[in-house]
Amino acid sequence: MTGVKRFTKNLSRKFMVRAFFGVLLVYHLLLPYNAASQVNLCDISLSDQITLASDSIPLFSPQISVSGDTIHAIWFALDIFQISSNDGIQYCHSFDGGESFSSVVTIISSDSAFSPGIITCSDEFVYVSYTGFMDGIFGIIFQRSTDAGITWERPEMIIPNTRPRLIGTIESSVYIHYESQRGGNNGLLGSDDNGATWQVVNSDMLLLDDFQLTSNMFHGVGTITGVHSEVEYYYSPNQGASWYASEIISREDPVTSIQPKIAVNAVGTIYIVWNDTGNVMLRRSNGYDEDDNLLWLPRIVVSADRYAVFLDVGTTGKFVTVVWDNYEFDKRYVQNCHSADEAINFCPKDTLSSGSNSGEPCVAVSGGSIHYVWSESIDMGGAILYRHGTAREIVQPTTHVLMQNYPNPVNNITHIEYVLTIPEQVRIVLYNILGQRVITLVDEYQEAKNYKLSIDANQFPTGVYFYRLMTPHFSETK
């Protein structure tokens, strides 16, 4: 299977000063790397459980979006018997990082909203979309707040006979991925003026289960349905106008893989989680090869309890957290598991919820803060619950180190030593004075250690050579 091809390349090569005379062959391995002592990275200092809402009617489908210390939460209240004054899409916010929340307000009643809402935010702008009915027309309804959720504008029908599936924002641009309700094509709506006006960006695209939007790439995941269901990664290099299938992430086997979610950190590392017959699975990207194809690490089993249903993932820096609900026998509870080193190692799983009928968890990560929200069924009614914590990530004592080869100049054998402070995909390439690749010395995933290459210079013509160490987060030439 082919990996992702990035559409922009930096073709210039900047070779640094010192070179060595002679040449090489390869092999490596040396001393174990001694990391500095760490704090307890499995302790993410979770807050006590906060009840955002509680009612005598069912409350479900919570969603959360975060910008800095401002948190926006929505959910759906279903009042079949008209016993509550609060039904439809409910909303509240926090301006202090989740320490306290505003009173709950109704954005739109269930008379007009036929589905739970989806939410995203950017600075003071908050955007909500849902399936609704307006002026005799059924379709996607959009609402926004320009003052961080204090007041809300009137709802607007933006496209009929469709339902919103995903919503995302980048600065002043907003995107809604929609699904046709009459057997037509699925597509993507876009607004470049904070949702004031809309246009169709793509009118014939695959159906995504989740997406993450960055300035230079849109990342998506979807489910391929055939004899067995599999999870596939998609990407768009042109703000959603074109989408390309890249990689089947789940194992291609008789096991059904469903409900994928995706998160991308600031340096472009991609995390995809999905449900494999109740098991929680994760796969992480690991940079690009020399042809700019996206590389992936092996699949990880985050939880093998076989009772997971809904799940979500969030990331910041090297920190990644996975949350899911377990439906085991007559009990439902929300669990999470996190890693402080880019999903290389995971801490033991933890239970977030205190009740025995919890589900539908959602997570958002902003800066060093993690925010969890989920629903709780209580008799005939329900509640929406929230917790927040502080993300910790492994801090390495130094960056990677590439040392000067010795001896230099070279007669027969020369040595190159380097230090990896985190496990990564590593390439070391030898170039001649013209910048042409002579040989690839290392091209493999390596653990955090000290390494040494011993090189036989007699195999290559006498001359000036450069060697370059490359990882997804580091590059240096000597």
C-alpha positions, -999 to 999 in steps of 0.1 A, spaced: 0 0 0 12 34 -8 18 60 19 8 97 19 26 118 -7 31 153 5 26 179 -22 53 203 -12 90 195 -9 120 215 2 144 206 -26 174 226 -13 200 207 6 222 226 31 253 206 39 272 217 69 309 223 72 331 194 82 335 165 59 357 134 61 380 118 35 374 82 28 341 63 29 320 35 45 299 5 52 278 0 83 267 -13 115 257 0 148 245 -4 184 263 6 216 255 17 251 220 20 266 207 55 270 204 66 306 174 90 308 170 115 337 147 106 365 110 115 357 80 125 377 51 101 378 39 106 342 9 84 348 -5 109 373 -24 135 352 -39 153 382 -76 149 373 -101 172 389 -132 160 407 -162 152 386 -184 182 378 -221 179 368 -228 203 339 -265 193 338 -290 170 354 -326 165 344 -355 141 346 -353 135 308 -325 117 289 -294 138 282 -270 124 256 -245 130 228 -222 155 246 -196 173 225 -168 196 236 -146 222 220 -118 242 236 -99 274 228 -72 282 255 -90 284 289 -124 286 273 -144 254 271 -177 250 252 -200 220 257 -232 210 241 -256 180 244 -291 169 235 -321 168 258 -350 146 246 -383 155 262 -408 130 248 -434 136 275 -430 174 278 -421 173 314 -390 196 312 -385 232 301 -351 224 287 -351 202 256 -332 202 224 -296 214 221 -282 226 254 -250 246 259 -227 259 287 -192 273 288 -163 278 312 -139 308 310 -115 295 337 -102 262 323 -130 241 336 -130 252 372 -166 265 369 -193 266 342 -220 290 332 -257 282 335 -272 260 308 -290 276 280 -311 262 251 -296 270 217 -325 254 199 -355 234 210 -363 199 199 -392 213 179 -366 225 153 -336 204 160 -340 168 149 -305 156 159 -278 163 185 -254 191 175 -217 192 166 -195 221 178 -162 238 171 -146 271 181 -119 295 172 -111 324 196 -143 342 203 -163 324 176 -183 293 185 -201 273 158 -228 247 161 -246 227 134 -274 202 135 -301 186 114 -333 206 117 -365 219 102 -369 256 92 -396 273 70 -408 240 58 -373 228 47 -353 200 62 -315 202 62 -284 215 78 -289 244 103 -260 265 115 -257 288 145 -228 308 158 -218 330 187 -193 358 182 -187 365 219 -176 331 232 -210 317 237 -225 345 257 -251 353 230 -262 333 200 -273 345 165 -305 332 149 -303 298 132 -297 296 94 -305 269 70 -274 264 48 -282 234 27 -314 213 24 -319 175 24 -286 168 41 -273 163 77 -241 176 92 -216 149 100 -184 168 111 -175 204 118 -140 221 121 -124 254 120 -90 270 111 -88 307 121 -116 324 102 -125 294 80 -153 269 90 -160 236 73 -190 212 76 -188 177 62 -223 166 52 -241 135 43 -270 134 18 -303 122 31 -318 114 -3 -292 91 -19 -272 119 -33 -235 128 -30 -218 136 2 -197 168 4 -180 196 22 -192 231 29 -168 259 36 -169 295 49 -139 318 49 -156 346 68 -164 330 102 -196 314 89 -213 345 75 -214 330 40 -211 295 27 -200 277 -5 -197 240 -16 -160 230 -14 -166 195 -25 -199 180 -38 -187 144 -43 -165 130 -16 -162 99 5 -180 97 38 -157 104 68 -161 93 104 -138 120 117 -114 147 105 -87 170 118 -80 203 99 -45 219 98 -33 248 77 -14 227 52 -33 193 53 -68 180 61 -67 146 77 -96 122 78 -106 86 87 -134 66 73 -147 30 73 -145 9 42 -175 -14 42 -171 -47 22 -171 -83 34 -155 -69 65 -152 -33 77 -118 -17 78 -105 18 88 -87 39 62 -68 72 64 -75 100 39 -59 133 33 -66 165 14 -37 190 5 -61 217 -8 -85 224 21 -109 197 13 -114 203 -25 -98 169 -33 -94 138 -10 -71 109 -15 -72 74 0 -38 66 14 -36 38 39 -57 10 55 -49 15 91 -67 -15 107 -56 -51 101 -73 -65 70 -89 -96 85 -123 -110 93 -126 -87 124 -149 -57 120 -131 -23 125 -155 6 132 -159 41 147 -124 56 139 -113 89 155 -83 110 146 -60 135 164 -30 154 150 -5 173 171 14 205 163 43 187 145 20 166 123 20 133 142 -12 115 135 -31 92 160 -60 71 149 -81 49 172 -109 26 164 -131 -2 178 -121 -37 169 -150 -59 182 -149 -41 215 -111 -38 217 -96 -3 216 -69 -1 189 -44 27 181 -20 35 153 5 64 151 23 79 121 61 81 122 73 107 98 80 103 61 104 82 40 128 96 14 99 97 -12 77 116 12 54 87 19 38 87 53 52 60 76 32 42 103 42 23 134 26 -11 142 -9 -12 157 -13 -10 195 -40 -26 216 -49 1 241 -76 -21 258 -85 -57 252 -115 -59 274 -138 -64 244 -166 -42 258 -157 -8 243 -184 10 223 -178 48 218 -142 62 219 -122 94 213 -86 105 212 -68 138 219 -31 149 217 -7 177 225 30 175 221 41 140 230 10 134 251 -19 114 238 -50 102 256 -77 77 246 -111 76 262 -139 50 257 -170 36 274 -172 -1 285 -206 -18 284 -199 -48 305 -230 -68 316 -254 -44 333 -228 -17 340 -214 11 318 -184 32 328 -159 56 311 -123 47 310 -92 64 297 -56 55 290 -27 79 281 9 80 270 35 107 277 59 96 249 39 96 217 21 63 223 54 43 227 43 34 262 9 36 278 0 41 315 -25 17 331 -61 25 322 -81 45 346 -119 49 352 -131 85 348 -168 80 358 -181 73 392 -215 61 381 -224 27 367 -243 39 337 -219 62 319 -211 65 282 -205 86 250 -172 101 262 -156 130 243 -121 145 249 -105 178 239 -69 188 245 -56 224 246 -21 233 256 -13 213 286 -49 207 297 -72 178 290 -110 180 291 -133 150 293 -171 150 290 -196 122 290 -233 113 296 -249 94 325 -282 77 326 -301 81 359 -334 62 361 -356 79 334 -334 110 333 -298 118 327 -267 140 334 -237 154 316 -205 151 335 -170 167 331 -135 164 344 -102 181 335 -66 173 340 -30 183 332 -11 166 304 24 155 312 49 145 286 84 130 288 109 158 286 142 146 272 175 160 286 187 170 251 178 168 215 194 141 193 231 144 189 252 137 158 290 136 165 319 142 142 334 111 128 368 99 140 395 96 129 392 124 103 409 124 78 403 86 73 428 60 63 408 27 67 381 27 93 362 57 107 334 58 133 302 79 136 285 81 169 250 96 176 225 97 204 188 93 201 168 108 230 135 94 219 126 63 198 122 73 161 125 63 125 162 70 116 179 75 83 216 82 79 228 88 44 262 94 29 266 120 1 295 130 -21 308 165 -26 282 171 -54 253 163 -30 246 129 -46 235 100 -24 263 74 -22 247 49 3 221 48 30 238 36 62 207 33 84 170 32 76 151 17 105 131 25 137 156 28 166 152 30 203 166 59 225 203 49 229 238 58 220 248 43 186 281 38 167 287 32 130 320 16 120 328 24 84 352 8 60 364 37 39 383 15 14 351 7 -5 347 42 -19 369 65 -40 390 90 -21 372 123 -17 351 146 5 319 131 19 290 143 40 268 123 63 233 133 73 211 120 102 174 125 97 144 117 119 108 131 118 119 158 143 156 162 137 181 167 109 219 174 110 247 170 85 285 167 91 
